[in-house]
Amino acid sequence: MFKNSCPGSREIKQPKPEEIRCRRCGEVLEIWSDEAEVKCKSCGEVNSRLRGPSCIDWCAFAKECVGEDKYRKLKSAKVSKN
C-alpha cells in the first residue's frame, strides 16, 4: 500500500536529533525530528522546533503512513520562533 521510503515522511519515520535553544534560559536542548516539543531540563520551559510544511499537512495517507499518534502530535504542534 505505501512505499517504505516515502521521502515526505523520512524524518518522521527515521528521526534525527536537532539542537535548539530554550526560549527562556538559552540552554541547548536536543529535540528529535519526530517530536513537536521538548521541556527544558534547566528551567522547565516547553519549547518547540520550527516546523515547515510536511507530508502531514497535505498527504491523504499521512495518518496511516506515520501513525495516528505521531500524526496527531505533529499536526497540533505550535510553531515557535526558536
HTML snippet that shows the backbone in 3Dmol.js (N, CA, C, O; Angstrom):
<script src="https://3Dmol.org/build/3Dmol-min.js"></script>
<div id="view" style="width:600px;height:400px;position:relative"></div>
<script>
const pdb = `
ATOM      1  N   MET A   1       0.818  -1.200   0.000  1.00  0.00           N
ATOM      2  CA  MET A   1       0.000   0.000   0.000  1.00  0.00           C
ATOM      3  C   MET A   1       0.858   1.259   0.000  1.00  0.00           C
ATOM      4  O   MET A   1       0.640   2.143  -0.829  1.00  0.00           O
ATOM      5  N   PHE A   2       1.836   1.366   0.914  1.00  0.00           N
ATOM      6  CA  PHE A   2       2.718   2.525   0.981  1.00  0.00           C
ATOM      7  C   PHE A   2       4.136   2.110   0.641  1.00  0.00           C
ATOM      8  O   PHE A   2       4.541   0.975   0.890  1.00  0.00           O
ATOM      9  N   LYS A   3       4.879   3.032   0.073  1.00  0.00           N
ATOM     10  CA  LYS A   3       6.296   2.780  -0.141  1.00  0.00           C
ATOM     11  C   LYS A   3       6.994   2.870   1.209  1.00  0.00           C
ATOM     12  O   LYS A   3       6.638   3.709   2.037  1.00  0.00           O
ATOM     13  N   ASN A   4       7.971   2.023   1.435  1.00  0.00           N
ATOM     14  CA  ASN A   4       8.713   2.062   2.698  1.00  0.00           C
ATOM     15  C   ASN A   4       9.583   3.291   2.826  1.00  0.00           C
ATOM     16  O   ASN A   4       9.972   3.663   3.933  1.00  0.00           O
ATOM     17  N   SER A   5       9.893   3.924   1.715  1.00  0.00           N
ATOM     18  CA  SER A   5      10.792   5.069   1.771  1.00  0.00           C
ATOM     19  C   SER A   5      10.134   6.339   1.258  1.00  0.00           C
ATOM     20  O   SER A   5      10.724   7.050   0.444  1.00  0.00           O
ATOM     21  N   CYS A   6       8.950   6.632   1.706  1.00  0.00           N
ATOM     22  CA  CYS A   6       8.268   7.859   1.316  1.00  0.00           C
ATOM     23  C   CYS A   6       9.149   9.045   1.718  1.00  0.00           C
ATOM     24  O   CYS A   6       9.419   9.230   2.904  1.00  0.00           O
ATOM     25  N   PRO A   7       9.599   9.848   0.755  1.00  0.00           N
ATOM     26  CA  PRO A   7      10.513  10.939   1.096  1.00  0.00           C
ATOM     27  C   PRO A   7       9.881  11.992   2.015  1.00  0.00           C
ATOM     28  O   PRO A   7      10.591  12.650   2.776  1.00  0.00           O
ATOM     29  N   GLY A   8       8.573  12.154   1.951  1.00  0.00           N
ATOM     30  CA  GLY A   8       7.913  13.148   2.777  1.00  0.00           C
ATOM     31  C   GLY A   8       7.881  12.796   4.254  1.00  0.00           C
ATOM     32  O   GLY A   8       7.805  13.687   5.100  1.00  0.00           O
ATOM     33  N   SER A   9       7.939  11.511   4.576  1.00  0.00           N
ATOM     34  CA  SER A   9       7.850  11.097   5.980  1.00  0.00           C
ATOM     35  C   SER A   9       9.167  10.566   6.532  1.00  0.00           C
ATOM     36  O   SER A   9       9.197  10.039   7.644  1.00  0.00           O
ATOM     37  N   ARG A  10      10.244  10.692   5.787  1.00  0.00           N
ATOM     38  CA  ARG A  10      11.527  10.120   6.192  1.00  0.00           C
ATOM     39  C   ARG A  10      11.981  10.639   7.568  1.00  0.00           C
ATOM     40  O   ARG A  10      12.426   9.852   8.403  1.00  0.00           O
ATOM     41  N   GLU A  11      11.875  11.944   7.808  1.00  0.00           N
ATOM     42  CA  GLU A  11      12.319  12.497   9.096  1.00  0.00           C
ATOM     43  C   GLU A  11      11.403  12.099  10.247  1.00  0.00           C
ATOM     44  O   GLU A  11      11.808  12.161  11.408  1.00  0.00           O
ATOM     45  N   ILE A  12      10.193  11.697   9.945  1.00  0.00           N
ATOM     46  CA  ILE A  12       9.271  11.256  10.981  1.00  0.00           C
ATOM     47  C   ILE A  12       9.500   9.776  11.273  1.00  0.00           C
ATOM     48  O   ILE A  12       9.498   9.359  12.432  1.00  0.00           O
ATOM     49  N   LYS A  13       9.695   8.988  10.224  1.00  0.00           N
ATOM     50  CA  LYS A  13       9.897   7.549  10.398  1.00  0.00           C
ATOM     51  C   LYS A  13      11.317   7.200  10.832  1.00  0.00           C
ATOM     52  O   LYS A  13      11.525   6.215  11.540  1.00  0.00           O
ATOM     53  N   GLN A  14      12.296   8.003  10.412  1.00  0.00           N
ATOM     54  CA  GLN A  14      13.696   7.798  10.774  1.00  0.00           C
ATOM     55  C   GLN A  14      14.201   9.095  11.410  1.00  0.00           C
ATOM     56  O   GLN A  14      14.972   9.827  10.789  1.00  0.00           O
ATOM     57  N   PRO A  15      13.775   9.383  12.636  1.00  0.00           N
ATOM     58  CA  PRO A  15      14.074  10.678  13.253  1.00  0.00           C
ATOM     59  C   PRO A  15      15.569  10.907  13.484  1.00  0.00           C
ATOM     60  O   PRO A  15      16.356   9.979  13.667  1.00  0.00           O
ATOM     61  N   LYS A  16      15.910  12.197  13.465  1.00  0.00           N
ATOM     62  CA  LYS A  16      17.282  12.633  13.719  1.00  0.00           C
ATOM     63  C   LYS A  16      17.237  13.686  14.822  1.00  0.00           C
ATOM     64  O   LYS A  16      16.260  14.426  14.933  1.00  0.00           O
ATOM     65  N   PRO A  17      18.287  13.757  15.634  1.00  0.00           N
ATOM     66  CA  PRO A  17      18.314  14.791  16.667  1.00  0.00           C
ATOM     67  C   PRO A  17      18.662  16.153  16.083  1.00  0.00           C
ATOM     68  O   PRO A  17      19.418  16.261  15.118  1.00  0.00           O
ATOM     69  N   GLU A  18      18.099  17.179  16.684  1.00  0.00           N
ATOM     70  CA  GLU A  18      18.404  18.565  16.324  1.00  0.00           C
ATOM     71  C   GLU A  18      18.672  19.314  17.617  1.00  0.00           C
ATOM     72  O   GLU A  18      18.227  18.894  18.686  1.00  0.00           O
ATOM     73  N   GLU A  19      19.391  20.411  17.524  1.00  0.00           N
ATOM     74  CA  GLU A  19      19.614  21.252  18.698  1.00  0.00           C
ATOM     75  C   GLU A  19      18.881  22.566  18.516  1.00  0.00           C
ATOM     76  O   GLU A  19      18.950  23.190  17.457  1.00  0.00           O
ATOM     77  N   ILE A  20      18.177  22.979  19.563  1.00  0.00           N
ATOM     78  CA  ILE A  20      17.522  24.280  19.604  1.00  0.00           C
ATOM     79  C   ILE A  20      17.882  24.920  20.937  1.00  0.00           C
ATOM     80  O   ILE A  20      18.355  24.235  21.844  1.00  0.00           O
ATOM     81  N   ARG A  21      17.668  26.195  21.064  1.00  0.00           N
ATOM     82  CA  ARG A  21      17.927  26.901  22.317  1.00  0.00           C
ATOM     83  C   ARG A  21      16.605  27.178  23.019  1.00  0.00           C
ATOM     84  O   ARG A  21      15.599  27.496  22.385  1.00  0.00           O
ATOM     85  N   CYS A  22      16.630  27.053  24.335  1.00  0.00           N
ATOM     86  CA  CYS A  22      15.446  27.337  25.144  1.00  0.00           C
ATOM     87  C   CYS A  22      15.101  28.814  24.999  1.00  0.00           C
ATOM     88  O   CYS A  22      15.971  29.680  25.086  1.00  0.00           O
ATOM     89  N   ARG A  23      13.827  29.084  24.777  1.00  0.00           N
ATOM     90  CA  ARG A  23      13.363  30.473  24.642  1.00  0.00           C
ATOM     91  C   ARG A  23      13.547  31.265  25.935  1.00  0.00           C
ATOM     92  O   ARG A  23      13.751  32.478  25.896  1.00  0.00           O
ATOM     93  N   ARG A  24      13.476  30.591  27.067  1.00  0.00           N
ATOM     94  CA  ARG A  24      13.544  31.288  28.348  1.00  0.00           C
ATOM     95  C   ARG A  24      14.980  31.477  28.838  1.00  0.00           C
ATOM     96  O   ARG A  24      15.376  32.595  29.167  1.00  0.00           O
ATOM     97  N   CYS A  25      15.765  30.394  28.892  1.00  0.00           N
ATOM     98  CA  CYS A  25      17.088  30.494  29.538  1.00  0.00           C
ATOM     99  C   CYS A  25      18.271  30.345  28.581  1.00  0.00           C
ATOM    100  O   CYS A  25      19.411  30.584  28.979  1.00  0.00           O
ATOM    101  N   GLY A  26      18.025  29.958  27.333  1.00  0.00           N
ATOM    102  CA  GLY A  26      19.102  29.834  26.361  1.00  0.00           C
ATOM    103  C   GLY A  26      19.846  28.508  26.377  1.00  0.00           C
ATOM    104  O   GLY A  26      20.783  28.321  25.601  1.00  0.00           O
ATOM    105  N   GLU A  27      19.447  27.583  27.244  1.00  0.00           N
ATOM    106  CA  GLU A  27      20.071  26.265  27.318  1.00  0.00           C
ATOM    107  C   GLU A  27      19.929  25.533  25.974  1.00  0.00           C
ATOM    108  O   GLU A  27      18.893  25.643  25.319  1.00  0.00           O
ATOM    109  N   VAL A  28      20.954  24.796  25.566  1.00  0.00           N
ATOM    110  CA  VAL A  28      20.882  23.993  24.348  1.00  0.00           C
ATOM    111  C   VAL A  28      20.071  22.739  24.646  1.00  0.00           C
ATOM    112  O   VAL A  28      20.358  22.014  25.598  1.00  0.00           O
ATOM    113  N   LEU A  29      19.055  22.492  23.822  1.00  0.00           N
ATOM    114  CA  LEU A  29      18.156  21.359  24.004  1.00  0.00           C
ATOM    115  C   LEU A  29      18.243  20.432  22.802  1.00  0.00           C
ATOM    116  O   LEU A  29      18.462  20.879  21.676  1.00  0.00           O
ATOM    117  N   GLU A  30      18.074  19.152  23.044  1.00  0.00           N
ATOM    118  CA  GLU A  30      18.000  18.184  21.956  1.00  0.00           C
ATOM    119  C   GLU A  30      16.536  17.853  21.717  1.00  0.00           C
ATOM    120  O   GLU A  30      15.797  17.516  22.643  1.00  0.00           O
ATOM    121  N   ILE A  31      16.133  17.954  20.462  1.00  0.00           N
ATOM    122  CA  ILE A  31      14.777  17.588  20.056  1.00  0.00           C
ATOM    123  C   ILE A  31      14.903  16.745  18.790  1.00  0.00           C
ATOM    124  O   ILE A  31      15.727  17.040  17.924  1.00  0.00           O
ATOM    125  N   TRP A  32      14.101  15.714  18.685  1.00  0.00           N
ATOM    126  CA  TRP A  32      14.158  14.821  17.536  1.00  0.00           C
ATOM    127  C   TRP A  32      13.188  15.294  16.468  1.00  0.00           C
ATOM    128  O   TRP A  32      12.182  15.934  16.773  1.00  0.00           O
ATOM    129  N   SER A  33      13.490  14.980  15.223  1.00  0.00           N
ATOM    130  CA  SER A  33      12.686  15.456  14.097  1.00  0.00           C
ATOM    131  C   SER A  33      11.249  14.929  14.108  1.00  0.00           C
ATOM    132  O   SER A  33      10.399  15.454  13.389  1.00  0.00           O
ATOM    133  N   ASP A  34      10.967  13.905  14.910  1.00  0.00           N
ATOM    134  CA  ASP A  34       9.589  13.407  15.007  1.00  0.00           C
ATOM    135  C   ASP A  34       8.884  13.916  16.264  1.00  0.00           C
ATOM    136  O   ASP A  34       7.779  13.472  16.576  1.00  0.00           O
ATOM    137  N   GLU A  35       9.511  14.837  16.980  1.00  0.00           N
ATOM    138  CA  GLU A  35       8.914  15.410  18.190  1.00  0.00           C
ATOM    139  C   GLU A  35       8.438  16.829  17.912  1.00  0.00           C
ATOM    140  O   GLU A  35       9.039  17.554  17.119  1.00  0.00           O
ATOM    141  N   ALA A  36       7.370  17.209  18.561  1.00  0.00           N
ATOM    142  CA  ALA A  36       6.836  18.555  18.416  1.00  0.00           C
ATOM    143  C   ALA A  36       7.402  19.490  19.479  1.00  0.00           C
ATOM    144  O   ALA A  36       7.656  20.664  19.208  1.00  0.00           O
ATOM    145  N   GLU A  37       7.600  18.970  20.688  1.00  0.00           N
ATOM    146  CA  GLU A  37       8.027  19.814  21.805  1.00  0.00           C
ATOM    147  C   GLU A  37       9.035  19.090  22.683  1.00  0.00           C
ATOM    148  O   GLU A  37       9.109  17.861  22.691  1.00  0.00           O
ATOM    149  N   VAL A  38       9.809  19.877  23.420  1.00  0.00           N
ATOM    150  CA  VAL A  38      10.742  19.338  24.405  1.00  0.00           C
ATOM    151  C   VAL A  38      10.749  20.288  25.606  1.00  0.00           C
ATOM    152  O   VAL A  38      10.682  21.507  25.447  1.00  0.00           O
ATOM    153  N   LYS A  39      10.831  19.717  26.800  1.00  0.00           N
ATOM    154  CA  LYS A  39      10.852  20.508  28.024  1.00  0.00           C
ATOM    155  C   LYS A  39      12.301  20.751  28.438  1.00  0.00           C
ATOM    156  O   LYS A  39      13.100  19.816  28.479  1.00  0.00           O
ATOM    157  N   CYS A  40      12.640  21.995  28.742  1.00  0.00           N
ATOM    158  CA  CYS A  40      13.985  22.351  29.156  1.00  0.00           C
ATOM    159  C   CYS A  40      14.264  21.766  30.541  1.00  0.00           C
ATOM    160  O   CYS A  40      13.481  21.949  31.473  1.00  0.00           O
ATOM    161  N   LYS A  41      15.380  21.066  30.661  1.00  0.00           N
ATOM    162  CA  LYS A  41      15.746  20.468  31.945  1.00  0.00           C
ATOM    163  C   LYS A  41      16.247  21.505  32.933  1.00  0.00           C
ATOM    164  O   LYS A  41      16.272  21.245  34.136  1.00  0.00           O
ATOM    165  N   SER A  42      16.649  22.684  32.447  1.00  0.00           N
ATOM    166  CA  SER A  42      17.150  23.726  33.341  1.00  0.00           C
ATOM    167  C   SER A  42      16.037  24.572  33.956  1.00  0.00           C
ATOM    168  O   SER A  42      16.039  24.824  35.161  1.00  0.00           O
ATOM    169  N   CYS A  43      15.084  25.010  33.127  1.00  0.00           N
ATOM    170  CA  CYS A  43      14.071  25.939  33.634  1.00  0.00           C
ATOM    171  C   CYS A  43      12.636  25.433  33.529  1.00  0.00           C
ATOM    172  O   CYS A  43      11.727  26.037  34.098  1.00  0.00           O
ATOM    173  N   GLY A  44      12.420  24.327  32.804  1.00  0.00           N
ATOM    174  CA  GLY A  44      11.079  23.762  32.692  1.00  0.00           C
ATOM    175  C   GLY A  44      10.233  24.312  31.559  1.00  0.00           C
ATOM    176  O   GLY A  44       9.103  23.862  31.368  1.00  0.00           O
ATOM    177  N   GLU A  45      10.746  25.273  30.801  1.00  0.00           N
ATOM    178  CA  GLU A  45      10.003  25.847  29.675  1.00  0.00           C
ATOM    179  C   GLU A  45       9.782  24.780  28.596  1.00  0.00           C
ATOM    180  O   GLU A  45      10.695  24.019  28.275  1.00  0.00           O
ATOM    181  N   VAL A  46       8.577  24.728  28.043  1.00  0.00           N
ATOM    182  CA  VAL A  46       8.292  23.820  26.942  1.00  0.00           C
ATOM    183  C   VAL A  46       8.615  24.559  25.647  1.00  0.00           C
ATOM    184  O   VAL A  46       8.076  25.635  25.386  1.00  0.00           O
ATOM    185  N   ASN A  47       9.491  23.979  24.847  1.00  0.00           N
ATOM    186  CA  ASN A  47       9.951  24.583  23.603  1.00  0.00           C
ATOM    187  C   ASN A  47       9.577  23.690  22.433  1.00  0.00           C
ATOM    188  O   ASN A  47       9.504  22.469  22.574  1.00  0.00           O
ATOM    189  N   SER A  48       9.341  24.294  21.285  1.00  0.00           N
ATOM    190  CA  SER A  48       9.083  23.531  20.077  1.00  0.00           C
ATOM    191  C   SER A  48      10.048  23.985  18.994  1.00  0.00           C
ATOM    192  O   SER A  48      10.551  25.107  19.019  1.00  0.00           O
ATOM    193  N   ARG A  49      10.293  23.099  18.051  1.00  0.00           N
ATOM    194  CA  ARG A  49      11.192  23.443  16.959  1.00  0.00           C
ATOM    195  C   ARG A  49      10.385  24.059  15.825  1.00  0.00           C
ATOM    196  O   ARG A  49       9.172  23.869  15.742  1.00  0.00           O
ATOM    197  N   LEU A  50      11.055  24.789  14.966  1.00  0.00           N
ATOM    198  CA  LEU A  50      10.384  25.324  13.788  1.00  0.00           C
ATOM    199  C   LEU A  50      10.007  24.156  12.893  1.00  0.00           C
ATOM    200  O   LEU A  50      10.836  23.295  12.599  1.00  0.00           O
ATOM    201  N   ARG A  51       8.786  24.133  12.475  1.00  0.00           N
ATOM    202  CA  ARG A  51       8.317  23.062  11.603  1.00  0.00           C
ATOM    203  C   ARG A  51       7.736  23.675  10.348  1.00  0.00           C
ATOM    204  O   ARG A  51       6.743  24.400  10.399  1.00  0.00           O
ATOM    205  N   GLY A  52       8.357  23.381   9.228  1.00  0.00           N
ATOM    206  CA  GLY A  52       7.831  23.831   7.954  1.00  0.00           C
ATOM    207  C   GLY A  52       6.770  22.875   7.467  1.00  0.00           C
ATOM    208  O   GLY A  52       6.440  21.905   8.150  1.00  0.00           O
ATOM    209  N   PRO A  53       6.232  23.141   6.291  1.00  0.00           N
ATOM    210  CA  PRO A  53       5.239  22.232   5.725  1.00  0.00           C
ATOM    211  C   PRO A  53       5.829  20.835   5.534  1.00  0.00           C
ATOM    212  O   PRO A  53       6.993  20.694   5.158  1.00  0.00           O
ATOM    213  N   SER A  54       5.036  19.825   5.789  1.00  0.00           N
ATOM    214  CA  SER A  54       5.485  18.450   5.585  1.00  0.00           C
ATOM    215  C   SER A  54       4.320  17.631   5.047  1.00  0.00           C
ATOM    216  O   SER A  54       3.220  18.144   4.839  1.00  0.00           O
ATOM    217  N   CYS A  55       4.583  16.362   4.829  1.00  0.00           N
ATOM    218  CA  CYS A  55       3.555  15.483   4.269  1.00  0.00           C
ATOM    219  C   CYS A  55       2.313  15.408   5.149  1.00  0.00           C
ATOM    220  O   CYS A  55       1.220  15.148   4.644  1.00  0.00           O
ATOM    221  N   ILE A  56       2.455  15.628   6.445  1.00  0.00           N
ATOM    222  CA  ILE A  56       1.262  15.547   7.301  1.00  0.00           C
ATOM    223  C   ILE A  56       0.282  16.673   7.017  1.00  0.00           C
ATOM    224  O   ILE A  56      -0.887  16.599   7.397  1.00  0.00           O
ATOM    225  N   ASP A  57       0.758  17.716   6.348  1.00  0.00           N
ATOM    226  CA  ASP A  57      -0.110  18.848   6.014  1.00  0.00           C
ATOM    227  C   ASP A  57      -0.897  18.649   4.726  1.00  0.00           C
ATOM    228  O   ASP A  57      -1.934  19.286   4.537  1.00  0.00           O
ATOM    229  N   TRP A  58      -0.424  17.776   3.834  1.00  0.00           N
ATOM    230  CA  TRP A  58      -1.092  17.658   2.545  1.00  0.00           C
ATOM    231  C   TRP A  58      -1.393  16.238   2.085  1.00  0.00           C
ATOM    232  O   TRP A  58      -2.255  16.055   1.225  1.00  0.00           O
ATOM    233  N   CYS A  59      -0.731  15.244   2.612  1.00  0.00           N
ATOM    234  CA  CYS A  59      -0.916  13.882   2.102  1.00  0.00           C
ATOM    235  C   CYS A  59      -2.142  13.212   2.731  1.00  0.00           C
ATOM    236  O   CYS A  59      -2.310  13.205   3.950  1.00  0.00           O
ATOM    237  N   ALA A  60      -2.980  12.660   1.880  1.00  0.00           N
ATOM    238  CA  ALA A  60      -4.200  11.990   2.354  1.00  0.00           C
ATOM    239  C   ALA A  60      -3.904  10.724   3.148  1.00  0.00           C
ATOM    240  O   ALA A  60      -4.759  10.256   3.899  1.00  0.00           O
ATOM    241  N   PHE A  61      -2.705  10.163   2.993  1.00  0.00           N
ATOM    242  CA  PHE A  61      -2.336   8.926   3.671  1.00  0.00           C
ATOM    243  C   PHE A  61      -1.392   9.146   4.848  1.00  0.00           C
ATOM    244  O   PHE A  61      -0.904   8.175   5.427  1.00  0.00           O
ATOM    245  N   ALA A  62      -1.124  10.385   5.211  1.00  0.00           N
ATOM    246  CA  ALA A  62      -0.128  10.691   6.239  1.00  0.00           C
ATOM    247  C   ALA A  62      -0.429  10.023   7.578  1.00  0.00           C
ATOM    248  O   ALA A  62       0.477   9.490   8.217  1.00  0.00           O
ATOM    249  N   LYS A  63      -1.665  10.043   8.001  1.00  0.00           N
ATOM    250  CA  LYS A  63      -2.022   9.452   9.290  1.00  0.00           C
ATOM    251  C   LYS A  63      -1.707   7.960   9.315  1.00  0.00           C
ATOM    252  O   LYS A  63      -1.187   7.456  10.310  1.00  0.00           O
ATOM    253  N   GLU A  64      -2.008   7.264   8.253  1.00  0.00           N
ATOM    254  CA  GLU A  64      -1.719   5.832   8.170  1.00  0.00           C
ATOM    255  C   GLU A  64      -0.222   5.579   8.012  1.00  0.00           C
ATOM    256  O   GLU A  64       0.304   4.599   8.538  1.00  0.00           O
ATOM    257  N   CYS A  65       0.451   6.451   7.298  1.00  0.00           N
ATOM    258  CA  CYS A  65       1.868   6.277   6.984  1.00  0.00           C
ATOM    259  C   CYS A  65       2.758   6.465   8.214  1.00  0.00           C
ATOM    260  O   CYS A  65       3.632   5.637   8.472  1.00  0.00           O
ATOM    261  N   VAL A  66       2.547   7.547   8.979  1.00  0.00           N
ATOM    262  CA  VAL A  66       3.423   7.843  10.125  1.00  0.00           C
ATOM    263  C   VAL A  66       2.855   7.344  11.444  1.00  0.00           C
ATOM    264  O   VAL A  66       3.568   7.300  12.447  1.00  0.00           O
ATOM    265  N   GLY A  67       1.591   6.971  11.455  1.00  0.00           N
ATOM    266  CA  GLY A  67       0.942   6.515  12.677  1.00  0.00           C
ATOM    267  C   GLY A  67       0.082   7.615  13.274  1.00  0.00           C
ATOM    268  O   GLY A  67       0.440   8.792  13.237  1.00  0.00           O
ATOM    269  N   GLU A  68      -1.039   7.223  13.813  1.00  0.00           N
ATOM    270  CA  GLU A  68      -2.020   8.199  14.303  1.00  0.00           C
ATOM    271  C   GLU A  68      -1.476   9.074  15.433  1.00  0.00           C
ATOM    272  O   GLU A  68      -1.735  10.277  15.461  1.00  0.00           O
ATOM    273  N   ASP A  69      -0.729   8.485  16.359  1.00  0.00           N
ATOM    274  CA  ASP A  69      -0.212   9.243  17.496  1.00  0.00           C
ATOM    275  C   ASP A  69       0.767  10.334  17.051  1.00  0.00           C
ATOM    276  O   ASP A  69       0.623  11.493  17.440  1.00  0.00           O
ATOM    277  N   LYS A  70       1.753   9.968  16.242  1.00  0.00           N
ATOM    278  CA  LYS A  70       2.716  10.958  15.746  1.00  0.00           C
ATOM    279  C   LYS A  70       2.022  11.988  14.877  1.00  0.00           C
ATOM    280  O   LYS A  70       2.328  13.178  14.962  1.00  0.00           O
ATOM    281  N   TYR A  71       1.097  11.551  14.046  1.00  0.00           N
ATOM    282  CA  TYR A  71       0.346  12.466  13.189  1.00  0.00           C
ATOM    283  C   TYR A  71      -0.374  13.520  14.031  1.00  0.00           C
ATOM    284  O   TYR A  71      -0.288  14.716  13.751  1.00  0.00           O
ATOM    285  N   ARG A  72      -1.076  13.069  15.053  1.00  0.00           N
ATOM    286  CA  ARG A  72      -1.846  13.978  15.904  1.00  0.00           C
ATOM    287  C   ARG A  72      -0.928  14.968  16.627  1.00  0.00           C
ATOM    288  O   ARG A  72      -1.229  16.159  16.695  1.00  0.00           O
ATOM    289  N   LYS A  73       0.195  14.472  17.167  1.00  0.00           N
ATOM    290  CA  LYS A  73       1.124  15.350  17.887  1.00  0.00           C
ATOM    291  C   LYS A  73       1.738  16.394  16.975  1.00  0.00           C
ATOM    292  O   LYS A  73       1.815  17.569  17.337  1.00  0.00           O
ATOM    293  N   LEU A  74       2.173  15.980  15.803  1.00  0.00           N
ATOM    294  CA  LEU A  74       2.797  16.926  14.886  1.00  0.00           C
ATOM    295  C   LEU A  74       1.786  17.881  14.259  1.00  0.00           C
ATOM    296  O   LEU A  74       2.101  19.048  14.025  1.00  0.00           O
ATOM    297  N   LYS A  75       0.602  17.407  13.992  1.00  0.00           N
ATOM    298  CA  LYS A  75      -0.434  18.247  13.401  1.00  0.00           C
ATOM    299  C   LYS A  75      -0.868  19.366  14.346  1.00  0.00           C
ATOM    300  O   LYS A  75      -1.196  20.468  13.907  1.00  0.00           O
ATOM    301  N   SER A  76      -0.865  19.075  15.632  1.00  0.00           N
ATOM    302  CA  SER A  76      -1.314  20.069  16.609  1.00  0.00           C
ATOM    303  C   SER A  76      -0.165  20.906  17.174  1.00  0.00           C
ATOM    304  O   SER A  76      -0.393  21.781  18.008  1.00  0.00           O
ATOM    305  N   ALA A  77       1.058  20.646  16.729  1.00  0.00           N
ATOM    306  CA  ALA A  77       2.227  21.363  17.256  1.00  0.00           C
ATOM    307  C   ALA A  77       2.149  22.844  16.961  1.00  0.00           C
ATOM    308  O   ALA A  77       1.732  23.270  15.884  1.00  0.00           O
ATOM    309  N   LYS A  78       2.563  23.617  17.954  1.00  0.00           N
ATOM    310  CA  LYS A  78       2.629  25.066  17.786  1.00  0.00           C
ATOM    311  C   LYS A  78       3.948  25.405  17.107  1.00  0.00           C
ATOM    312  O   LYS A  78       4.963  24.751  17.347  1.00  0.00           O
ATOM    313  N   VAL A  79       3.932  26.411  16.274  1.00  0.00           N
ATOM    314  CA  VAL A  79       5.167  26.864  15.625  1.00  0.00           C
ATOM    315  C   VAL A  79       5.809  27.891  16.538  1.00  0.00           C
ATOM    316  O   VAL A  79       5.169  28.857  16.953  1.00  0.00           O
ATOM    317  N   SER A  80       7.088  27.675  16.851  1.00  0.00           N
ATOM    318  CA  SER A  80       7.798  28.594  17.734  1.00  0.00           C
ATOM    319  C   SER A  80       8.776  29.433  16.935  1.00  0.00           C
ATOM    320  O   SER A  80       8.959  29.225  15.735  1.00  0.00           O
ATOM    321  N   LYS A  81       9.386  30.362  17.598  1.00  0.00           N
ATOM    322  CA  LYS A  81      10.369  31.237  16.969  1.00  0.00           C
ATOM    323  C   LYS A  81      11.761  30.950  17.513  1.00  0.00           C
ATOM    324  O   LYS A  81      12.512  31.881  17.803  1.00  0.00           O
ATOM    325  N   ASN A  82      12.122  29.663  17.659  1.00  0.00           N
ATOM    326  CA  ASN A  82      13.459  29.291  18.147  1.00  0.00           C
ATOM    327  C   ASN A  82      14.483  29.543  17.099  1.00  0.00           C
ATOM    328  O   ASN A  82      15.668  29.294  17.320  1.00  0.00           O
TER     329      ASN A  82
END
`;
const viewer = $3Dmol.createViewer("view");
viewer.addModel(pdb, "pdb");
viewer.setStyle({}, {cartoon: {color: "spectrum"}});
viewer.zoomTo();
viewer.render();
</script>
